[in-house]
Amino acid sequence: MPSETASETPFEPGGWVLWEDGQSEVVLDTDPHVGFAYLYQAGDMVSSVWLFNLPGPQPDPADMDALPGMPAEFLIPTTRAPRVLEDLDVLHDRDRWTIRWGEARAVLKPGATPGYHSDVTSFTPFARPIEDLPL
């Protein structure tokens, strides 16, 4: 369950449905280190994107069982986690789901794994630059 007040860790590890319409669902999944979003359609995961690091220690790079398998701060050190779950806003337009919080944006699109992130400047295993999003 998300924390009601700002704290060192804004989210407990777990998953939350951020948006759904009966056919598609956007899910936030957090562990103690990072937050990811997943787009499911007909029960299948069709897109995923790294959203943010969570405060606190990052996983050991040698621990291959840790999500995402290397310290997320190596990938995108500037993105701040939202304070609480309610700070995340999901907008749906045709075949895109945009997740917004603060100045950050991430986009899920069926078939795009990884998805797109406003704070990414080059392709990574977890997100690609939002400028690469096809119009």
Summary of the structure (lengths in Angstrom):
residues: 135
radius of gyration: 14.0
end to end distance: 36.1
largest distance: 40.4
contacts: 389
relative contact order: 0.19
helix: 7%
strand: 39%
